Amino acid sequence: MVEDIEARRRMPLIRKTLRDNARGITGWIAGIVALIAVQLSVFPSVSDTTSKITDFAESFPEVFRKMFRMEDYGSAIGYLSTELFSATLPLIFIAVGVTWGARVATDEVEGGTADVLFSLPISRTHVIWVRLAAMTAVLVALAFIVTVALAIGGPIVDMSIATSKLAAASVSLALSGLVFGSIAAFVGAASLRRSVALGIGLTVAIACFVVYSLAPIVGVMDDINPFNPMQWTIGSESLKNGLDIVSCFQAIACSLVPMFAATYAFSRRDLAA
């Protein structure tokens, strides 16, 4: 009974969070679908000239090919890995995650409505976890959109990739956004400043991406990379290898730590300060 009451108290906040960000969500969906459509439209030209494209890719410096994982570019998996899943889509998901994470604890505080929100019969802990759940739901929804768009559009351009592998790659995208979004949420809860959370969240994400990108050519970074969240997500190459359960658990654990830290920090902050 108590759990049902708590659930009814949380639902309006979930709806409000999603409703307030409906335009942004729609914009991200439209952008991702448009990006996928453009890349798919180019693929027939690539597949028709596979040998030439392969020679062209091999003409790039080895350092460049290693950084962007340009392997078997003429194939469907190689093409999507290079054009979408190595950098473009991961950075989009990270941007979404960090943007949402930075607002988890700062929206009401910076908007001056924290007193109204916390006068309701719902704890700060519930507020944080509802906002984190909304962030997770958006990332999962975008990952679903990626999977559906590629599953529908792929056959149209004679691109044959198992839906299970598309879904696995999309899960990795969602996890990359979740990791850095959770870090931004913690920073926001500790500082109560969205700009600080955005700055630190993006800085950490960029640093991890640089280490991941340079790992194939820099020995020191290659040693660090096994502990890099980027390696657990996009580095697992789920589009080619399928879902890596161990890497998924590592990414989820890495997300849960700052989530719990955000809850702890926010519940003990003096919002009047």
Secondary structure, DSSP 8 states (H G I E B T S, - for coil): -HHHHHHHHHHHHHHHHHHHTHHHHHHHHHHHHHHHHHHHHHHHHHHHTHHHHHHHHHTS-HHHHHHTT--STTSHHHHHIIIIITTHHHHHHHHHHHHHHHHTTTHHHHHT-HHHHTTSS--HHHHHHHHHHHHHHHHHHHHHHHHHHHHHHHHHTT----HHHHHHHHHHHHHHHHHHHHHHHHHHHHH--HHHHHHHHHHHHHHHHHHHHHTTT-HHHHHHGGG-HHHHTGGG-HHHH---HHHHHHHHHHHHHHHHHHHHHHHT--TT-
